[in-house]
Amino acid sequence: MLNRDYTFTYSAFVTTLILLFFVFLQSQGVEGGLDSWNHFLISKCAFLHPDLLLDQWNKPVFTLITVLICQFGFNALIVFNIFCVAISGLLLALGLKALGYKNTWTLIPLTVFTPILFQNTISGLTEPLNVLFLSLVFYFWCKNQLKSAVIIASFLPFVRTEGFVICAAIFLMLVINKEYKLILWLISGSVVMNLVGFIITGKPFWIITENPYWKHETEGTFEAGSGSFFHYVIQGRAIFGLPLEIAFVLSNLLIAYSILYKRKIENVVLLSLFVFWSYFLAHTTIYYLGILGSHGLTRVMAVIAPPLAVLSYFVMNEFFSLFKLNTKIQFISISTFALIVVWTAYHESDYAKPHRYSEATVKPDKTQKNFIKAGEWLIENKLMNRPIIHQSPYFDVRFNKDPYNIESSYRVWSIDQKSDWAAKGVIVIWDGFSAVREGNMKLDWLSNNSDYKLLHTIDGFEKPDYDSTMYKICIFEKINNP
């Protein structure tokens, strides 16, 4: 017979799953932009192209876990991400329950409905799996199974590169706790993955030399841009939501007070603080310096939803102890806070609530509309079996093209505009959005090139003042050999 706390915990888990599936069913698009589709394609195609299993942009651990899932389609990957996020909250609840805390079920909504994580669950992104791995670390840490926690943490850099930063925070915790013997286990994941990479590629420092962010940085081939040092602070409300922001600030003040007056701080609370700040400051610095492909994307902060939830839960419990509230008032207070967090997530995400079922949560990507028309035109004119050069991973997913097989599909940026090697008969889909921004291909180069013939034009259904050709598509055929 489950006790009351466990009953609430599993009820909260099921309720959260239901709400996430409602978001999924109400969605008309996916979050994460082109990255979502690219992550899916790499995992899906990894069986056909085994070298993709070690791709460090997609991340080897993510690929190995999702390669089979992605054979069942993009929706299967979304369902996987939904479970990753919901189980993450469950693990935190069970972990802190093992430490003797009450009402830990609230950690489930506090995690899942951190706005930035909630907004990026219906996606093909790597953040949800990273959140799950980090929650597993917290779970085993709470259960005092530190070796298991550290080994799992050691593989975080191969779910997302920022895992190295999280490992640094865990290293600090191990030093503070004088768990020196566990420090070697913290590099076990890197040792194993680098060994595998070396065996397969023959590159002894695979972990460094094949990291795309490091390669672009050292070769100077990518300009990610930079911004204010306070970029993520300014975006804090949209990222974390005001209730969790306030709780986080208060938790920091309480921890500072406890350190000052030598009060005991739960180990997992201190771990949460270190992980949150190391990750947050790392991304802040990277964006400020304009290095390692940061772009200032806010979605990266979804990864630290677990430590934020733990710190928010901690501050609620401290106030309960301070004011000596009875059990009933504690339950009402923490339940109210959880409901406010849930409401805030919907509000900040601009998602339709579950009862407004006919309205969309995730809005459709307008740039895909004409790509669907382009694909249908190619099928109608029996041209889809040709190699298709384009810049939309969504197109590959929609029409089952393989972007890693040059006889099927490849990207516009692969066209050498100085010495064009594209074969006669290939089809080029130029669009005013991704082909220009990602593919660096101007329409004039194709239009004025005698090697290419314009076959079909699809006008933009909208013509924004700032870019009237944004949604326009032109389909060309290569009519001469290189």
N, C-alpha and C positions, 0 to 999 in steps of 0.2 A: 504493500500500500504506500503510495507516494505521500510524503508530508505536504503541508500547505505550500511551502516555498517551491518545491519541485513541481507541484501542480500549476502554480502561477508561471513558473519558468517555461514549462513545455506548452502551456496555453499561449504565452506571449510569443513563443517561437512559431507555433502554428499560425497565429493571427498575423504575425509579421510576414510569413510566407504567403499567406492569402493576399495581403495588401500588395506585396511585390508582384504577385501574379496578376492582380488587377491592373497595376501599372503597365505590365507587359501586354496584357490583352487590350488595354486602351491606347497603346502606342501605335503611331503611324510611321515611326522612323526609329533610329537608334542613336544613342549618344556616342561621343568619341570621334565623330567625323570620319575621315579617311582611315585613321589609325585602326578603328574597329574592324573595318573590312580587310585591311592589310594583315592584322593579327590572325584573323580567321583564315585567310588565304594561305599564309605560311604554314599554319598548323594542318590545314586540310591537305595541302600539297606535299607535306613532309614525307609521306609514304612513297610518293613518286620520285621525290628529290631528297634523298636522305641527308644531304649536306645541310638542309634547312633545319634539321633536328638540333644543330649546334648554332643556329643563327642567334647572334647576341643582341640584335634589335628586338626580335620576338621573345627572346630569353629561352634558353634550353629547357628549364624546368617547366615553364608554361607550355612550351611546345610538346614536351613528352607527356604531360598530363592531359592536354587537350587534343592531341593528334587523332585519337580514336573518336572523341566526342564530335569533332568537327566533320567527320565523315557523314554525320546525320543532319548536317545543315546548320545554317547560322542560328536558327532558333534554339538548337540544342546547346550552343555555346552561351546564349543568353540565359537559358534555364540553369546551366552550370554556374554562371555568375550569380544568379539569384540565390542558389543554395550556398555558394561560397560566403556571400554577405550575411545571410540569415544564420548559418552555422557559426560564423565568427562571433555574433552576439551571444549565441548559446554557449559557446566555449568560455567566453568571459564570465557569463552568469554562473556557470558550473564551477569555474576556477575560483572565483571569489566566495562562492558558497562553501567551498572546501576550506576556506580560511575562517569560516564562522560568521560571515556577514549575512544580514537578512535583506529581504526584498531585492536580491541580486537579479531577479528577472528583468528589472528596469534597464539593465545593461544591454539587453537585446534591442529595445527601441532607441536607446541612446546611441548605439553603434550604427544600426541600420539606417536611422533617420538623421544622421549627421548629413546636412544638406548636400555636400559635395559628393559623398559616397552614394547617397540615394539617387542623385542625378546621373551617376555613371554606372549604375547597376545594369540597366538595359543597354548593354554594349558588348563589344568583343574585346574590351580592354584588359590589361593585365592587373589593374589595380585591385579588383575583387579577390583574385587569387593571392595577391600579396597581403591583403587584409586577413585572409584566412590563415596564411602561414604565420603572420604576426600574432594573431589570436591564439594559435597553437603554442607559440612561444610563451605567451602570457599564461595560458592554461597550465602547461607543465611547470612553469615557474611557481605558480600558486600551489601546485601539488608537490612542490619541493623535489621535482624530478629535473634538476638543473641540467644534467647531462643531455637529456632528451631535448630540453628547451634550446640549449646552445647548438646542438647538432642541426636542428631544424633552422635556427637562425643563420647558420653558416651557409645555407643554400638560398637565403633571401636575395643575394646579389644576382642570382640566376632566375629570379622571378621578375625583379626590377633592379636596375643598376644601383639605385639609392639604398639597396640592402646593405651596401658597404658602410653607409652612414649609420644605419641601425645597429650593425655589428659593432661599430665603434662605441655606441652608447652601452651596449651589452658588455663590452670589454671593460668599460669604466665601472659598471656594476660588479663585475667579477673581481676587479681589483679592490673595490670598497669592501666586498664581502670576503676578501682573502681566499677566493676560490681559484687559486693560481693554476691548479692542475687542469681546470676546464678551459683555460685560455687556448691551448693547442687545438681543442675540439672546435673552437670558433673559426678556425681556418680550414677545417676538414672539408667543407663543401667546396671551397676554392681549390684545394689540392686535388680532390677527386675530379672536378670538372675540368681543371687545367690538364690533368693527366689524360682524360678522355679526349680533350681537344688536341693534345700533342700527338696521341696515338693515331688519330684520324687525319689530322691536317699536317702533321710533321712540324708544327710551329711550337717551340718549347715554351714560349710565353704567350700562348693562345689567349689567356684570360685578359691580357693587355692589348696585344697587337690586333686582335680581332674585335675589340670593343668599338662599335661604330662611333660613339661619342668621342672617344679618345683619338681615333683615327682622323676624324674630321677636324678635331682641335689641333692636332699636331701637323696635319697637312694643310690647314687653313682653307679647307674646301667648303666650309659651311658657316654662314653668318646668322646666328640665332637672334641677334638683337639683345638689347639690354633695357633696364628700366629702373625705377625708383627702388631704393633699398627697402622702402616701406610698402612696396607693391602688395605683398600678401597680407600685411596688417590692414591696409586700406580696403582690401577685398574680403577681410575677415568675416564680416556679417553674411555676405553671400556664400562664403565657403563653409563656415561652421554654424551659422545661425546665431542670433542674439542670445537666446537662453544658454546655449553651450559656451558661447564666448564669455558671458558673465561668470558662469560656473568655473571656467578655466582660470580666469583672472583671480577669483576668490581662492581657488585651490592653490595657486602659486603663493598667494599671501599667507595662507595657512601653513603651507610647507615651510616657507621662510620663517614664520613665527615658531614653528616646531623645532627647526634647526637652531634658531637663536636661543630658545629656552630648553634645548636638549630633550625635547619630547620625542617619544618613539614614533617613527614613521614606518608604515608597512612597506616591506621590500618592493612589492609590486607597484605601489604608488610612486616610489622613487624611480623605479624602472620606467614607468609611464612618463614621468617628467623628463627623464633623460632622452628617451626615444623621441618624444614630441619635439623638444627644443632642438635636438641635434638635427632632426629631419627638416624642421621648419627653417632653421638658420642656414642649413646647407643650401636649400633651394633659394632662399632669400639672397644669399651671397652669389650663387651661380648666376641668377638672373641679373643681379646688379652688375656683375663683371661681364655679362654677356658671353658666357662660356658653356661648353658641354651641352649645347642644344636645348637650353631650358625653355625658351619662348615665353616664359612667365605664365605658362598654363596653370590654371587653378586646380584642375582635376587631379594633379599629382598629390594634393593634400588629402585626397580620399584615403590614402594609405595610413594616415595617423588618426583615423576615426577610433580605433580601439584604445590607444592611450588617452585620447580626449574623453571617451566615455568613462574610463576608469577614474580619471581625475574629477570628472563631474559627479560621478557617484560618490567618490571620496568626500567631496565638500558637503554633499547633502547629509552624509552620515555624521560628519563632524558637527554640523549644526544641530542634528538630532541629539547628539550627546551633550552639546553645550547647553541647549535649552531643556534637556531632560524630558523630551516629548514621549508620550505613551505610544504603544505599538500601533493603535488605531490611527492616531494623528500622523505618525510616521508614514504609514501605508497611504493615507489620503494625500499627504504632501508629495511624496515621491511619485505617486501615480499621476497627480496633477502635472508635475514637472515633465514626466514622460509624455503625457498627452500634448503639452505645449510644444515639446520638441518635435513630435510627429506633425503637428499642425504647421510649425515653422518650416519643416522640410518641404511640405507641399507648397507652401507660400513662396519660399525662396526659389523653388524649382519651377514655379508657374505650372504645376501639374494639376489637371482636373482631379477633383476628389472622387473616390470610388463610386459615390452615389450619382455622380454625373457621368454615367457610363458611356454615353454617346459622344462625349467630348474627348479630345486627344490629350494624352500626357506628353509623351515625346513626339514633337512635331516632325513631319516629313522633311527631308533634305530637298530643297527646291532644285539643286543642281542635278539630281538624279532623274527628274521628270523627262527631260529630253534625251537622256541616255537610254531610257526605256524605249522611246520612240525610235531612236537610232538603231537599237538592237532589233526591234521588230521589223524595221525597213530592211536591214541586212538579211534577216531570215526570209522575208518575203521575196527578196531579189537573189536568194541563194548565194549569198556572199559570206555567211557566218562561218563557213568552213575554212575561209582564208585566214592567214595571220592578221590579227587586228592590233594596230598600234593605237594606244589611247592612254589616258591618264586617270581613269576611274576604276579603282578596285571594286567598287559596287557593280560596275558593268561585268567584270569577271565572275563575280558571285552570281549575279542575276542570270547570266547566259552560260554559265558553266565553262568558262575559259580558264586556261592554265597560264598564269603570267610568268611561270618559270620554264615554259616550253616555247621557244621562239617560233615554232610552227603553229602555235595557238594564239599567243597574245604577249605583248610586251609594251613597255612604257614609251611615251613620246620623248622623254628626256634621253632615251637611247639613240635617237636619230642624230647622227653626226652632221651638223648643218654645214660643215666645211668640206667633208668628204663622205657623202651619203652612201652608206653600204646597204640600205634597205632593199630587199629583193623585189623584182618586178612582180606585180600582182597583189602586194600587200595593201591592206586597207588602213587608212589613217582617219581616226575620229578626232577632229580638233574641236575643243570647246572653249568658250570664252572665260572659263573659271580656272579649272585645274590645269589645262594644257598650257595656259599662260603663266600661272603662278608656280606650279610645280614642275611643269615640263619645259619652261623657258622657250616656248614655241609661239612665235607671232604668226598670225594668219597670213600676213603678206608673204612670208617666206614660202609657204605652200602655194598660195594663189599665183605668185609670180614665178613659180618653178615649173619649167616645161616637162619635168619628169613626173609631175603629178597632175591628175585630172580630177576636177570637181565633179562628184557624182550626185550629191544631194545636199540640200541645206534645210535645216530646221530652225526657224526663227525663234528668238527668245520669247517666251510667254510673258515675260516682264522685261522692261528696259530701264533699269535704274539710271538716274541722272549721272551718277558717278562712274558708271560702266555700262553703256547701252548694249554691249555684246556679251555680257556676263553669262547669259543662259543660251546663247546661240551655239549651234552645232553645225559644222561642215564636214562632210564625209568625202575623202579623197581616195583615189586609187593610184598606186605607183605604176606607171605605164612603160617605163624604160628600165633596163638593167643598170646596175651601178657601173 
